[in-house]
Amino acid sequence: MTTAHRERFVTCRSGSRLYTADWGDPLDPRPPVLGLAGYARSSKDFAHIAERIAPRRLVAFDYRGRGRSDYESDPASYAPPVMMDDVRAVMTALGLHRVMAIGTSFGGMLAMGLAVVAPMALAGVILNDVGPHVEDQGGDFLVRVMGTERRPASWEAAATEMKTILPDMSFTTEEEWLAFAKTTYRQEPDGSLRQDWDPAIVKPLMESEARDADLWALFTALTAVPTLLVHGGKSVVLSASTVTEMRARHPAMEVATLPDVGHAPTLDEPEAWSAVERFLGR
């Protein structure tokens, strides 16, 4: 059974509308959880976490060009600084003054950015398989995956495609892969399937300025914030050497490593959820 949520659209400064999903009790005294999804992912990735932590409030939103948010005609509108501004717009509109942020992959980079632009807004940060250095092989792989138009013939074909692209996810049953496919693809009015994002979102990532950005400066801002890192041991994005350097720069950071899981953990894995649950309860 999926926990019910409130649906809203937030209009950002450019006029684009961002879909938000708001679970739980707005009056719960604990800091709400802010879910920041992977680059081509959506708010749907946080429904299972909202169910686990209910009645604690959890808010997630679809970045522009993903899910039910507006798509842009100019790919420059998908640039990371614009998305950072969108995070702040959603937080302001929904009254999220101080949050526990869960950032998966690129969402973790946005959480690092919040530590710079709004440090008092962070009660804690969970980085899900992301750090201030992305392995070249992993970055190139993700850009290829996200930049490709995908139209599987059926939901079963979509699940098979996901298994081929991301074989080191922690799913063990066909039902789990099918559920994952349904958070990755969307069904059009004519019944056909397509990826639930605009392939043009990758264009800003291919610019030299994006590739040369120094993310270690952002990560340094997290040293004043309680931080948990969940690391997929088979990740193509986050290496063990980067994790070691992160621990050296942020000695108080907690780390939960899942040896047999790739990018990115769902956080439903028993070892991951145990760490997340303990961290959220601090």
C-alpha positions as CSV (number, residue, x, y, z in Angstrom):
1,M,0.0,0.0,0.0
2,T,1.4,3.4,-1.0
3,T,1.1,6.3,1.4
4,A,-1.1,9.1,0.0
5,H,0.5,12.4,-0.9
6,R,-0.4,15.9,-1.7
7,E,0.3,17.1,-5.3
8,R,1.3,20.7,-6.0
9,F,2.9,22.7,-8.8
10,V,5.5,25.3,-7.9
11,T,6.1,28.1,-10.4
12,C,9.8,29.1,-10.5
13,R,11.3,32.4,-11.5
14,S,11.4,31.5,-15.2
15,G,7.7,30.7,-15.2
16,S,8.2,26.9,-15.5
17,R,6.1,24.7,-13.3
18,L,7.6,22.1,-11.1
19,Y,5.6,19.1,-9.9
20,T,6.0,18.3,-6.1
21,A,4.9,15.3,-4.1
22,D,4.4,16.0,-0.4
23,W,3.9,13.1,2.0
24,G,3.3,12.9,5.7
25,D,2.1,15.3,8.4
26,P,3.1,18.9,7.8
27,L,2.8,19.5,11.6
28,D,5.2,16.6,12.5
29,P,7.8,18.3,14.8
30,R,10.8,16.5,13.2
31,P,12.7,18.3,10.3
32,P,11.0,17.2,7.1
33,V,12.9,15.1,4.6
34,L,13.8,16.7,1.2
35,G,14.2,14.0,-1.5
36,L,16.5,15.1,-4.3
37,A,16.5,12.5,-7.1
38,G,19.1,11.4,-9.6
39,Y,19.7,13.5,-12.7
40,A,17.1,11.7,-14.9
41,R,15.0,10.5,-12.1
42,S,11.8,11.8,-10.5
43,S,9.9,12.2,-7.2
44,K,8.6,8.7,-7.6
45,D,11.9,7.4,-6.3
46,F,11.0,8.6,-2.8
47,A,7.5,7.0,-2.4
48,H,8.9,4.0,-0.7
49,I,10.9,6.1,1.8
50,A,7.9,8.2,2.6
51,E,6.0,5.1,3.4
52,R,8.7,3.8,5.7
53,I,9.0,7.1,7.7
54,A,5.4,8.1,7.9
55,P,4.0,10.2,9.4
56,R,7.2,12.3,9.1
57,R,6.9,14.7,6.2
58,L,8.8,14.0,3.0
59,V,8.8,16.4,0.0
60,A,10.3,15.5,-3.4
61,F,9.9,17.2,-6.8
62,D,10.5,16.5,-10.4
63,Y,13.3,18.6,-11.9
64,R,12.3,20.5,-15.0
65,G,12.4,18.2,-18.0
66,R,11.5,15.2,-15.8
67,G,8.3,13.5,-14.8
68,R,5.4,15.9,-14.6
69,S,7.4,19.1,-14.5
70,D,7.6,21.4,-17.5
71,Y,10.0,20.5,-20.3
72,E,12.1,23.3,-21.7
73,S,12.8,24.4,-25.3
74,D,16.2,25.7,-24.4
75,P,18.5,23.0,-23.0
76,A,20.4,25.7,-21.1
77,S,17.5,25.8,-18.8
78,Y,18.6,22.4,-17.6
79,A,21.9,23.7,-16.3
80,P,22.8,22.7,-12.7
81,P,22.8,26.3,-11.4
82,V,19.2,26.7,-12.6
83,M,18.2,23.5,-10.9
84,M,19.8,24.7,-7.7
85,D,17.6,27.8,-7.9
86,D,14.6,25.5,-8.4
87,V,15.4,23.6,-5.2
88,R,15.3,26.9,-3.3
89,A,12.1,27.9,-5.0
90,V,10.4,24.6,-3.9
91,M,11.7,24.9,-0.4
92,T,10.4,28.5,-0.1
93,A,7.0,27.7,-1.6
94,L,6.4,24.7,0.6
95,G,7.8,26.2,3.8
96,L,10.8,23.9,4.1
97,H,13.0,26.0,6.4
98,R,15.2,23.3,7.8
99,V,15.4,19.8,6.2
100,M,17.1,16.4,6.2
101,A,18.1,16.1,2.6
102,I,18.5,12.8,0.8
103,G,20.4,13.3,-2.4
104,T,20.8,10.4,-4.9
105,S,23.6,10.8,-7.4
106,F,23.2,14.3,-8.9
107,G,20.7,15.1,-6.1
108,G,23.6,14.7,-3.7
109,M,25.4,17.4,-5.5
110,L,22.4,19.7,-5.1
111,A,22.5,18.9,-1.4
112,M,26.2,20.0,-1.3
113,G,25.1,23.2,-3.1
114,L,22.6,23.8,-0.4
115,A,25.3,23.6,2.2
116,V,26.9,26.6,0.4
117,V,23.9,28.8,-0.4
118,A,21.6,27.9,2.5
119,P,23.7,26.2,5.2
120,M,21.2,26.9,8.0
121,A,18.5,25.0,6.0
122,L,20.3,21.7,6.5
123,A,19.7,19.6,9.6
124,G,21.6,16.7,7.9
125,V,22.5,15.2,4.5
126,I,22.4,11.7,3.2
127,L,24.5,11.3,0.0
128,N,23.4,8.3,-1.9
129,D,26.3,7.0,-4.0
130,V,27.7,10.4,-4.9
131,G,30.7,12.4,-4.1
132,P,32.7,15.5,-5.3
133,H,34.4,13.4,-8.0
134,V,32.6,11.4,-10.6
135,E,34.6,8.7,-12.3
136,D,35.0,9.5,-16.0
137,Q,33.7,6.1,-17.1
138,G,30.6,6.4,-14.9
139,G,29.9,10.0,-16.0
140,D,30.2,9.1,-19.7
141,F,28.0,6.0,-19.2
142,L,25.2,8.0,-17.5
143,V,25.3,10.7,-20.2
144,R,24.9,8.0,-22.8
145,V,22.0,6.4,-21.0
146,M,20.2,9.7,-20.2
147,G,20.7,11.2,-23.7
148,T,19.1,8.3,-25.6
149,E,15.5,8.3,-26.6
150,R,14.0,5.1,-25.2
151,R,10.7,3.5,-26.3
152,P,10.4,-0.1,-25.1
153,A,7.5,-2.1,-26.6
154,S,6.0,-3.2,-23.3
155,W,6.5,-2.9,-19.5
156,E,8.2,-6.3,-19.6
157,A,10.6,-5.1,-22.3
158,A,11.3,-1.9,-20.2
159,A,12.2,-4.1,-17.2
160,T,14.5,-6.2,-19.3
161,E,16.2,-3.0,-20.7
162,M,16.8,-1.8,-17.1
163,K,18.4,-5.1,-16.2
164,T,20.7,-4.8,-19.1
165,I,21.7,-1.2,-18.5
166,L,22.0,-1.4,-14.7
167,P,22.8,-5.0,-13.9
168,D,24.2,-4.2,-10.4
169,M,21.1,-2.8,-8.9
170,S,20.0,-4.6,-5.8
171,F,16.7,-6.0,-7.2
172,T,16.3,-9.8,-7.1
173,T,12.8,-10.4,-8.5
174,E,11.0,-9.7,-11.7
175,E,8.4,-7.8,-9.8
176,E,11.1,-5.4,-8.4
177,W,12.5,-4.8,-11.9
178,L,9.1,-4.1,-13.2
179,A,8.3,-1.7,-10.4
180,F,11.6,0.1,-11.2
181,A,10.7,0.3,-14.9
182,K,7.5,2.0,-13.9
183,T,9.5,4.7,-12.1
184,T,11.7,5.1,-15.2
185,Y,9.3,5.1,-18.1
186,R,6.0,6.8,-18.7
187,Q,2.9,5.6,-20.6
188,E,1.7,8.0,-23.3
189,P,-2.0,8.6,-24.1
190,D,-1.7,6.2,-27.1
191,G,-0.4,3.4,-24.8
192,S,3.2,3.6,-25.9
193,L,6.1,3.9,-23.5
194,R,9.0,6.4,-23.4
195,Q,11.6,7.5,-20.9
196,D,10.2,9.8,-18.3
197,W,12.7,12.7,-19.0
198,D,13.8,14.9,-21.9
199,P,17.0,13.5,-23.4
200,A,18.1,17.1,-23.9
201,I,18.9,17.3,-20.2
202,V,22.3,15.9,-20.8
203,K,23.4,18.8,-23.0
204,P,24.6,21.1,-20.2
205,L,26.6,18.2,-18.7
206,M,28.6,18.0,-22.0
207,E,29.9,21.6,-21.6
208,S,33.5,21.9,-20.6
209,E,32.5,24.2,-17.7
210,A,30.3,21.5,-16.2
211,R,33.0,18.9,-16.6
212,D,35.7,21.0,-15.0
213,A,33.7,22.2,-12.0
214,D,35.5,21.8,-8.6
215,L,32.9,20.0,-6.5
216,W,35.4,19.5,-3.6
217,A,34.7,23.1,-2.6
218,L,31.0,22.2,-2.3
219,F,31.7,19.1,-0.3
220,T,33.8,21.1,2.1
221,A,30.7,23.0,3.1
222,L,29.2,19.8,4.4
223,T,31.9,19.4,7.1
224,A,29.7,21.5,9.3
225,V,26.6,19.4,8.6
226,P,25.8,15.8,9.9
227,T,26.4,13.6,6.9
228,L,25.8,10.0,5.9
229,L,27.3,8.5,2.8
230,V,25.7,5.4,1.3
231,H,28.2,3.8,-1.2
232,G,27.5,1.1,-3.7
233,G,30.6,-1.0,-3.7
234,K,30.2,-1.8,-7.4
235,S,29.4,1.8,-8.3
236,V,30.8,3.2,-11.6
237,V,30.3,6.7,-10.4
238,L,31.8,6.8,-6.9
239,S,35.1,5.0,-6.3
240,A,36.5,3.7,-3.1
241,S,39.5,6.1,-3.4
242,T,37.0,9.1,-3.5
243,V,35.2,7.7,-0.5
244,T,38.6,7.6,1.4
245,E,39.3,11.2,0.5
246,M,35.8,12.2,1.5
247,R,36.3,10.6,4.9
248,A,39.7,12.4,5.3
249,R,38.1,15.8,4.6
250,H,34.9,15.1,6.7
251,P,36.0,12.8,9.5
252,A,32.6,12.9,11.2
253,M,30.8,11.6,8.1
254,E,29.2,8.2,8.5
255,V,29.6,5.7,5.7
256,A,27.6,2.6,4.8
257,T,29.1,0.6,2.0
258,L,27.0,-2.1,0.1
259,P,29.7,-4.3,-1.4
260,D,27.5,-6.0,-4.0
261,V,25.4,-3.1,-5.2
262,G,26.1,-0.7,-8.1
263,H,24.9,2.8,-8.9
264,A,22.6,3.7,-7.2
265,P,21.3,1.9,-4.1
266,T,17.6,2.2,-3.6
267,L,18.1,2.6,0.1
268,D,15.7,-0.3,0.7
269,E,18.7,-2.6,1.1
270,P,18.8,-3.8,4.7
271,E,22.3,-2.4,5.4
272,A,21.4,0.9,3.7
273,W,18.0,1.3,5.4
274,S,19.4,0.5,8.8
275,A,21.9,3.4,8.4
276,V,19.4,5.8,6.9
277,E,16.8,5.0,9.7
278,R,19.4,5.6,12.4
279,F,20.6,8.8,10.8
280,L,17.1,10.2,10.3
281,G,16.4,9.5,14.0
282,R,19.4,11.4,15.3
